[in-house]
Amino acid sequence: MADLPHILVVDDEAINIELIKEHLSEIDYRVSLARDGQEAINMLEANPEDFDVILLDRKLPKLNGMEVMERISANPILKRCPVILQTSMTSKNEIIEGMNAGAFYYLAKPFEGDMLLSIVNAALRDRTNQQALREEIEKSTRPLKNLRHAEFKFQSLDDVHDLALFIANTCPHPQRIVIALSEILINAVEHGNLGIGYDEKTTLNNEGRWRQEVERRLQLDENKNKYGTLIFTRDESGCHIVVKDEGDGFEWENYINMSADRATDNHGRGIAMAAMLGFDKVEYRGCSNEVALFVKVEAQS
């Protein structure tokens, strides 16, 4: 039982709580309840490593959702737990406010059960992947701060994993960089070289077939010789990283920031997270199949 994903539902509406519990009961989750913001903070601070996802209503007594987010973001352990902000407010300004507070997942009221499960699964999937990367970074013996220039080729998701870990160890605050760089590299593989579109990835995630489809496409004759390229340079100002794929590019302006239209999708936030939380500068070039990344030497996590 203890190994099951643990979800904290923070909501003060009895009908909404029962609806959420009913939908979550379809999958093996542990669910705990908090009926106001202060109770939620008390539970989280008492056991900061016990929860895998927080499903947080925006309008709450005692402490509202944004005040709870502020307390979560100030805690170095709790801020790693993904928060799904449950709200009927889906304007761009509200989403930006939530993102600035640390929320990258949204559940708009009223919602269907499938939508709830899709967003919860997306948050859990990201939490698992990010935690694995952080744990591997912590096992690294020492940062590679003496590396000045290098060029790498990558093709598969395993390549992405290994390269993100290696490059992150050359940069300040590698735990921050490894997650952001992984998102950029994954986009280069799945969309750039393999041509998996946004709507198609939504379907693949819903069906649990995304990784399987990536592996299948890597074996196709037209993709066997496609590679991404990463060029790393370190100077006195910081670390410069250029990532390029062999695709036709994409409308990066739609993804560098979260939008109200995509806020409740089960993916599509990785580039925005990389830009806001990972790198000090993200610049797409040409047809946008090349991106330049920069992190200052003195950057803070």
C-alpha positions in Angstrom: 0.0 0.0 0.0 2.8 2.4 0.9 4.3 2.0 -2.6 1.2 3.3 -4.3 1.3 6.9 -5.6 0.1 9.2 -2.8 -2.2 12.1 -3.8 -3.2 15.0 -1.5 -6.6 16.5 -2.5 -7.1 20.0 -1.1 -10.7 21.0 -1.6 -13.5 22.3 0.7 -16.4 21.3 -1.5 -17.9 18.0 -0.4 -19.4 17.2 -3.8 -16.2 18.0 -5.6 -14.2 15.8 -3.1 -16.5 12.8 -3.7 -16.3 13.2 -7.4 -12.5 13.3 -7.3 -12.4 10.3 -5.0 -14.7 8.3 -7.3 -12.6 8.9 -10.3 -9.3 8.3 -8.6 -10.6 5.0 -7.1 -10.5 3.6 -10.7 -6.7 3.4 -10.3 -4.6 2.3 -7.3 -3.8 5.6 -5.6 -3.5 6.5 -2.0 -5.7 9.6 -1.4 -5.5 12.0 1.5 -7.8 14.9 2.0 -7.3 18.5 3.3 -10.4 20.8 3.5 -8.6 24.1 3.8 -5.2 25.5 2.9 -3.8 25.5 6.4 -4.6 21.9 7.0 -2.9 21.1 3.7 0.3 22.9 4.7 0.3 21.2 8.1 0.0 17.8 6.4 2.7 18.6 3.8 5.2 20.1 6.2 4.7 17.1 8.6 5.6 14.6 5.9 7.2 16.5 3.0 8.4 13.4 1.2 5.2 11.4 1.5 3.2 12.9 -1.4 3.6 12.4 -5.1 1.0 14.8 -6.4 -1.0 17.7 -4.9 -4.4 18.4 -6.4 -5.1 21.9 -5.1 -8.2 24.0 -5.4 -7.6 27.7 -5.9 -10.4 29.0 -3.7 -9.9 27.7 -0.1 -10.6 28.9 3.4 -7.9 30.0 5.8 -5.1 29.9 3.1 -6.1 30.1 -0.5 -4.6 28.1 -3.3 -2.0 30.7 -4.2 -0.9 31.1 -0.6 -0.5 27.4 -0.3 1.6 27.5 -3.5 3.8 30.1 -2.0 4.5 28.0 1.1 5.2 24.9 -1.1 7.6 26.8 -3.4 9.5 28.1 -0.3 10.2 24.5 0.9 13.1 22.8 -0.9 11.5 19.4 -0.7 7.8 20.2 -1.3 8.6 22.3 -4.4 9.6 19.2 -6.2 6.1 17.7 -5.8 3.9 18.6 -8.8 0.9 20.6 -8.1 -2.3 20.4 -10.2 -4.1 23.7 -9.7 -7.8 23.0 -9.8 -9.6 26.2 -10.9 -12.4 27.6 -13.1 -10.1 30.5 -13.8 -8.4 29.7 -17.1 -7.4 33.1 -18.4 -3.8 33.6 -19.5 -3.1 35.9 -16.5 -4.3 33.3 -14.1 -2.2 30.6 -15.6 0.9 32.8 -15.6 0.3 33.6 -12.0 0.0 29.9 -11.2 3.2 29.1 -13.2 5.1 31.8 -11.4 4.0 30.3 -8.2 5.2 26.9 -9.3 2.1 25.2 -10.8 2.5 23.7 -14.3 -0.6 21.4 -14.3 -4.2 22.6 -14.4 -7.6 21.0 -14.0 -10.3 23.3 -15.2 -13.8 23.0 -13.6 -16.1 21.4 -14.6 -14.0 18.4 -15.6 -14.6 14.8 -16.8 -13.1 11.8 -15.1 -10.8 11.0 -18.1 -9.4 14.5 -18.0 -8.7 14.2 -14.2 -6.9 10.9 -14.7 -4.9 12.2 -17.7 -3.6 15.2 -15.8 -2.8 13.2 -12.6 -1.0 10.5 -14.7 1.0 13.2 -16.5 2.1 14.8 -13.2 3.0 11.4 -11.8 5.0 10.5 -14.9 6.9 13.7 -14.8 7.5 13.4 -11.1 8.9 9.9 -11.5 11.2 10.9 -14.4 12.5 14.0 -12.7 13.1 12.2 -9.4 15.1 9.5 -11.3 17.3 12.2 -12.9 17.9 14.0 -9.6 18.9 10.7 -7.9 21.4 9.9 -10.6 22.8 13.4 -10.5 23.3 13.0 -6.7 25.3 9.8 -7.4 27.7 11.6 -9.7 31.2 11.8 -8.2 32.0 15.4 -9.2 30.9 18.1 -11.6 32.8 18.3 -14.8 33.7 22.0 -14.4 36.9 21.7 -16.4 35.2 20.8 -19.6 35.4 23.7 -22.1 34.1 22.4 -25.4 32.6 19.3 -26.7 30.2 18.0 -29.4 27.8 15.1 -29.1 25.4 13.1 -31.3 22.2 11.6 -29.8 19.4 9.6 -31.3 17.4 7.6 -28.7 15.7 8.3 -25.4 18.5 6.5 -23.7 21.0 8.8 -25.4 18.9 11.7 -24.1 19.0 10.4 -20.5 22.8 9.9 -20.5 23.6 13.1 -22.3 21.4 15.2 -20.0 23.1 13.8 -17.0 26.6 14.4 -18.4 26.0 18.0 -19.5 24.2 18.9 -16.4 27.3 18.0 -14.4 29.2 20.6 -16.3 26.9 23.3 -15.3 26.1 25.2 -12.0 23.2 23.6 -10.1 23.0 20.4 -12.1 19.7 19.2 -10.6 18.0 22.2 -12.1 19.6 21.8 -15.5 19.2 18.1 -16.0 15.4 18.2 -16.0 15.3 21.3 -18.3 17.9 19.9 -20.8 16.2 16.5 -20.8 12.9 18.2 -22.0 14.8 20.1 -24.8 16.5 16.9 -26.0 13.3 14.8 -25.9 11.6 17.4 -28.1 14.5 17.2 -30.6 14.1 13.4 -30.8 10.3 12.9 -30.7 9.2 15.9 -32.7 12.2 17.0 -34.6 13.6 13.8 -35.9 10.6 11.4 -35.5 7.8 13.8 -36.4 5.5 13.0 -33.5 3.0 16.0 -33.5 1.3 17.6 -30.5 -2.1 16.0 -30.9 -0.5 12.6 -31.6 1.5 12.8 -28.4 -1.7 13.6 -26.5 -3.3 10.4 -27.8 -0.1 8.3 -27.2 0.1 9.5 -23.6 -3.6 8.8 -23.0 -3.0 5.2 -24.3 0.3 4.8 -22.5 2.1 4.1 -25.8 4.4 7.2 -26.2 7.7 5.5 -25.4 6.7 2.4 -27.4 6.0 4.6 -30.5 9.2 6.5 -30.1 11.1 3.2 -30.1 9.2 2.0 -33.1 9.9 5.0 -35.2 13.6 4.9 -34.3 13.7 1.6 -36.2 12.2 2.9 -39.4 14.5 3.1 -42.3 13.8 6.8 -42.8 14.9 7.6 -39.2 17.9 5.2 -38.7 20.4 7.8 -39.8 18.8 10.8 -38.1 20.7 12.3 -35.1 20.5 15.3 -32.9 23.6 17.4 -32.2 24.6 19.0 -28.9 27.5 21.5 -28.8 28.7 22.5 -25.4 31.0 25.5 -24.6 31.9 27.0 -21.2 33.5 30.4 -20.8 33.8 33.0 -18.0 30.2 34.0 -18.4 28.7 30.5 -18.1 27.7 27.4 -20.1 26.5 27.7 -23.7 24.6 24.8 -25.2 23.3 24.5 -28.7 20.9 21.6 -29.6 20.0 20.9 -33.2 17.8 18.2 -34.8 17.0 17.2 -38.4 13.4 18.2 -38.4 11.5 21.0 -40.1 11.1 23.0 -36.9 8.0 24.1 -35.1 6.2 27.2 -33.9 8.2 27.5 -30.7 6.4 30.8 -29.8 3.4 28.7 -28.9 5.3 26.6 -26.4 7.9 28.9 -24.8 5.1 30.0 -22.5 2.1 28.2 -21.1 -1.2 29.1 -22.7 -4.8 28.8 -21.5 -5.7 26.6 -24.4 -3.1 24.0 -23.5 -2.9 24.3 -19.8 -5.0 21.2 -19.1 -3.3 19.0 -21.7 -1.3 16.0 -20.6 1.9 17.4 -22.0 3.3 20.5 -23.7 4.8 22.2 -20.7 8.4 21.0 -21.0 9.8 23.8 -23.1 8.1 26.4 -20.9 9.5 24.7 -17.8 13.0 24.7 -19.3 12.8 28.4 -20.1 11.3 29.5 -16.8 13.1 27.1 -14.3 16.2 25.7 -16.1 18.1 28.1 -18.2 18.8 31.8 -18.0 18.3 32.2 -21.8 16.5 30.1 -24.4 16.8 31.2 -28.0 15.4 29.3 -31.0 17.1 29.9 -34.3 16.5 29.5 -38.0 13.4 27.3 -38.7 13.5 26.5 -34.9 15.2 23.2 -35.3 18.1 24.7 -33.4 18.0 26.1 -29.9 20.7 28.0 -28.0 20.7 27.6 -24.2 22.6 29.5 -21.6 23.1 29.3 -17.9 25.2 31.8 -15.9 28.0 30.5 -13.7 26.6 32.4 -10.8 23.0 31.2 -11.4 21.0 30.1 -8.4 18.7 27.1 -8.2 
